[in-house]
Amino acid sequence: MGLSRSFQKWSENSARKLARHTSRRSFITRLGTLLVGGAVLPLLPVARASGASERMPPEDSKIEGAEGDPTKCEYWRYCGIDGNACACCGGSETSCPPGTELSTVAWIGTCKNPVDNRHYIISYNDCCGTANCGRCFCTRNEGDKPVYLPPKSNDITWCFGTKTNVYNCTMAAVIGVSKK
């Protein structure tokens, strides 16, 4: 009973202190801002892979030559990768391995193709559903942003919207040419 009474006293004192230092309008404004901000959060600009098979790259077929080996971390498309390259896990740089599912969200980066010296926009999609393949782990953080900028952060497991959030590998598909 003593704990309950002390909690009540603490609650009362906290509420009184808040009332002394905050007006009702200020409180309602902050509450409204918090609610609207929370409602807007899902609208952050993230590449969503609904219809991913149609979206995955018509651009890939137009790129001149292929510089490098997609099973090596130095491959030009992997400039912003942080994970296992799908090319080492039974898939390719543009497709998930059999038995995995493409995540519905991705992070993006811009990588320079050494063959044509152009910068390309790369969509890094995690392939999810089976255990981590454990091969070709690459950590290249060129252009990586902090976690509070999710669309440009590679430090997040992006297995959202899939049947399971178990990470397997990451693919790197060209989705456009940068204006850089």
N, C-alpha and C positions, 0 to 999 in steps of 0.2 A: 504494500500500500504506500510505503514511503517513496518508492521509485515512481509510482503513478503521480503522486502529489508533486514531486520535484519536476517531472516532465511537464505537468500542467503549468507550474510556475514559470519554467523556462519558456514554454510556448506563449504564455501571456506576456512575459517581458519582451520576447522577440516581436510579437505582434504590435505591442505598444511602441517599441523603438522604431519599427518600420512605419507606423502611422505618424509618428512625430517628424520623421525625415522625408516622407514621401506624400505628395498630394494624390487625391483620387484620380485626377486627370493624368498625372504622370504614370501612375500604376496602370491605368487602363490603356494608355498609349503603349507602354512597354509590353503589356500582355498582348495587345493587338498586333504589335510588330512581331513578337515571337510566334504567334499563331499564323500570321500571313507568311512569315519567313519559312516556317515549317511546311506550309502548304506549297510553297514555290520550290522547295528543295528537289523534288522529283523532276523538275523541269530543267535541271542543269544540262548543259550541252554535252551529251555523251553519244558516241556512235553506237546506235542500237542495231543489232544484227537480225531484226525480224526480216525475213526474206533474205537471209544472208547469202543464200546460194545465187540469187539474182544480183545482189550487190557486189559480191566478190568479183574481182577486178576485170572489167573489160580492159582496163589500162595495162594489165600485166602482159597481154599479148602484143602491145605496141612498143614495149621497151626493147631498145636495141641491145643485143648480146646479153650474156650472163657473165658477170664478173664474180669469180669466187665460187666457193663450195658451200651450199646451204647447210651442210652438216658441220660447219666450222663457225665459231663465234665471231670471226672476223668478217663474215659475209656482210655485204654492204647494207642489206635490209635490216640487219639486227642492231643498228646503231642505238636503239632505245629499248632493247629487250632486257628482261630480267626474268629468266626462267629457262626451261628446257626447250630447245628448238624442236618443233614437230617433225622436221626433216630427219631427225635421229630416232624418232619414236614410232615410225610406221606411217607417218603422213608426209606432207611436204611443206615448203615455206608458205603455201597458200591453201592447204587443206588439213583437216584434222585426221588423226589416225582412226581406223575402223574401231567401232565400239565406244567412241567418245562423242561428245556433243559440243557444238560451237556455243560459246557464251553469248548472251544477248547484249552485252555491253563490251566496250573495248577502250583502250587508251590509244592515243595517236602520237606519232612522231614524224619528223622530217629527216630523211636520209639522202645523202648524195650518192648517185650512181657513178662510179668512176669510169664507166664506159662512155657515157654521153655527157658527163659533168652536169647533169640536171639534178635538182632536188625533188624527191617524190614524197608524197604524204603516205605514210605507212599506218595501217590499222593493225594493232597487235591484239589479237583475240586469243583468249585462253580456250583450250579444249578441255572439257571436263567430263567426269563420269567414271573414269578408271584411275587406279593408283598412279602416282607420280612415276613417270617412266625412268627418271634418274639418269638419263644420258644427255650429253651436250648442254650442261647447265651454263648459261651465258649471263653475265651481268655487265651490260654496257649501258651506262646511264646518261648518254648524251641527250641533253634537252629534258631530262627528267625533272619534274617539279615536285614540291612537297605534297604530302597526302591530302592537305586541305584544298588542293587543286586537282580533284580526282581524274578528270579526263586526260591529264598530262602526267599522271603519276604511275610508275610501273611497280610501286611497292604494295599494290593491292592484289589479292587473288580475285580475278574478275569473273568468277563462276556464278554470276547472278542470272536468274531466269532459266536455269537448267534444272534437270531432275535432281541432281546432286551437286554439291559444291566441292567435290573432290577434284583437285587440279591434276592434270596430266602433262600438258605441254602448251607452248605458245606458238602461234603461227604469225607470219608477217606479210600481209597482203597489201599491195599497192592500190590505193584508192583514188589517186589523182596526182597531178603535177603541181608542185609548189610554185608560187609567184616569186620566190626568193631570188 
